[in-house]
Amino acid sequence: MTMLSARGITLSVGAATILTDVSLDLPQGGMLSLIGPNGAGKSTLLKCLAGLLVPTAGRVELAGKEIGTLSGRDRAKMIAVVPQEANFTVPFTVAEFLELSRYPHHGSFSPVTAADRAAVAQAVAVTDIAPLLSRTVTTLSGGEKRLALIAAALVQESPLLLLDEPTAALDPAHRAAILRLLKKVHGELGRTIVMVTHEVNDALLLSGTVVGLKKGRVALGPVAASALDTAALGALFDIPFDRWGKSPDGTIVAPEVTP
């Protein structure tokens, strides 16, 4: 079953064309990483896939239904979006934030139900954020906030997760924790995942399929992450890449940089 389909997505803002004729398909249970240089249109495409932006041309379908025909609540039951940053202004506790994230199922301020408590409990267990529940969201570090946002997405119980740079600006330990969590969410919970990232190695570590955007167009793929080669990455990012690693699972790629 095709979970997400985009056909001929073009988006123009004034005289600027941000995306041009982008098409992709993602099966249920799939993993897709969108990579590419700054300004390639990755985050804009993610917003189109989420129904947050309406393309100038083309269409997005979710489980066979055009996304524009779905109500906001029905869309949220199918798609959970994890932004790169969330500027919290109200000092909800993490526990309250997770309960509020059940809004697609009954509204933001309805009484908490047994189903809500079960969904929150599962998300807390999967993300291992029980120590954060009594903290206010305004006090969380970058890594803690990212975990809370992913937990909130899981609480929605949406089959499709869209993540915008989930490891951006994180230290190596928090980056590794997020990648392990996404592998778990994909492998054990069976969620379909689309991830925007600048980190090519994040795409390699998560496996799945990779699509590269450049100047608003598909310039690479779709290709299996395991089949990514340095020549294609070099052409995508306009800098030569090298590959290192003692085993296929430990292989990393990095640009050749001369000080």
N, C-alpha and C positions, 0 to 999 in steps of 0.2 A: 504494500500500500504506500502511495506517495503521501507523505505528511505535508511537505511544503513544496510549492512550485512557483517559480517566477518566470514570466515570459515577456521578453522585450522591454524590461524596465528602463525607462528614460525619465530623467528628472532635470528640469531646467528651472533656474531661479533668475528672473530677469533675463539678461543677455548671457548668463553663464549656464553651461550645461554641466551638471555634476555627475550624472550617470547616463550612459548611452547603451541601449539595447542589451541589457544584462539579463541572461537567462540561466536558471539553475533548477535542479530537482534534488530533493532530499527524501529518502524513504523513511518510513516509521522506524525509530530506533537507530537512525543514522547519526554520524558525527561529521560536521563540516566546519573547517577552519577557513576564515576569510583573511588573507594576508595581502600585504602590499605596502608601498611607501606612504608617507604622510600625504594627505590630500587626494588619495586615490578614490575616495568615495565609499570606503568600507562601512563607516558608522552610519552614513546616509542610507546605504543599502539596507543595513540592519533595521533602521527605522521604517523603511518601506516594507520590509518583510513583517514587521510587527504591526503594520497598519497605522503607525504614528505619522507617517508622511504619505500623501497620495501622489503617486508618480504622474508625470505629465503624459506618459504613454506606457502601455503595457499593463499587466495584471499580476496580482499575487493570489494564489489559491492555497487554502488551508484545508487539508483533508478533502479536496475536491470542491470546496465552496469558495467563491470569490470573497476575499477578506473584507471588502467594502460593504458586503451585504450583512455582515455580522454586527450585532450590537456590541458596545464596548464591554459589557459583562460577559457575553458569550465568547468574545475574542479572548478575554482574560482567563476564561476557563480552559482555553486551548493553548495560549501562549503566555509565558512568564518572561519578563524582560529584566535582566540584571544590568543596570547602567554602570559605567566606569566610575562614576562619582554620584553621591547623594548628599545634598546639603541639608542635613537635618536641622530644623529650627525649633521644633517642639520636643521637649525632653521626655519622650516616651521611654519606658524601659524596653529592653530588647524583647521581653516576654509580651508586652503590650503591642509592640510593633509587629510581632509574628501573628498575634491574634487578629490585628487589623488587616493583615495580608490575606485573610480569608474572605475579603469583600466580594469576590466574584460569586460566591456561593449564597450570600444572604444579605449583603449590605454592610457598610463600614461599622455601624454602631448597634447592630443586633446583638442579643445575648449570645454568649459563647456556648456552643453546643458540644455534645460528646464527640461528634465528628470533627469539630474544630480542634478540640483538645488532642484527639488522636493524631491529626495531621501535624500539629505543632510538635507533639512528642516525637514523631518519626523524624521530622526535619531537624530537631535538636540532636537526636541520636546520630543521624547521618553526618551532620556538620560538626558535631562534638563541641557545641557552644553552650552547654549547660552552665559553665562558670560565668557567662556573660548575661544571663537572663535578667538579673536584678540591676544591671548597669543601664544607664540612660544612653540612648543612641548618640547623643551629642558628645559623649566622652570616649567613644571608641577610636582606636587607632585605625590607620588605613587598612591593615590586614584584618583586624577584627570586624570593621565595617563591611568589608567584602564578604566575609563569612556570613554575617548577619543578612546581607542582601541575597546571597544564594539560598540561605535558609528560608527567607521570606518567599522566594520564588518557588521553593519546594512546597511550602505550605499551601500555595495556590493549587497544588496537585494538577498542574497543567502538563500535558505530555510533551510540550515543546518549550525548550529553554533557549533564549537568545541572550548572549552575553557580550558586552562591549568591553574589550580589553580587561579581562578579569584579573590579570597578573600585573597590570601597569603600575609602576612606582612601588612595587613590593620588594622587600629584601628576599634573598635566596630561600630562606626557610619558609616564609609565608607564600612565596611563589610555588614552592614544591607542595605545600599543603593544599593550595587551591587546585593544582593539577591532579593531585591524588584524589581530592574530593570530586572533581569533575569525572575522573575515570570511574569512580564508585557510582556516581549518579547515573552515568551512561550505562555501565556494565551491570550493576546490581539492580538499579531501579528502572532501567530500560527507557530512560528519558531520551528524546531526540534533542540534539544540541547543535546550535550554530554559534560559533565563537569568532569574534573579530580580534585579531592580535597582530602586533608588530613583531612578536617573538616567534621566529620561524621554528625554533626548537620546541615551543609549546605545541605547535601543530604536529611536529614529529612525535613527541612524547604521547600525545593523545591519540595518535593514529587517525583512522578515518580518512575523509576526503579533503583535499585542499583546493581552493580556488583563489587565484591571485588577481587582484584588481590593479590597474594602472591607468591614471588619467580618466577614471570613470568607466573603463571598459574591462571585460574579462581578458586578461593577458596571459593567464596560466591556468591550465586545468579545464575541467575538473580532473584531478589526478590523485591516486592513492598517496598518502603521506609517505609511505615506505618507498615510493618511486620518485620522490622529489630529487632532482639532481642539481648540482652546483651551477651548471650552465644556465638552466632555466631561472634559478634564483638570482643569478648575476644579472640576467637580462631584465628581470622584474624590478630589482632594486638599483640597477645601474652601478653596481660595484661587484667585483669578483668575490666569489665565495669559495671557501675551503671546507673540507670535511675531516673531522677527527673522530676517534673512538676505537675502543678495543673490541667491541661487539656491535651487532646491529642494534640491540636495545640501548646501548650506551652511546651511539653515534650522535654527534652534534655537528651543526654547521655554523659557520661564522664568517662575516665578511673579512676579506684581506685588508688590513688597515696598516698603513705605513705612517708613523708619526712625522 
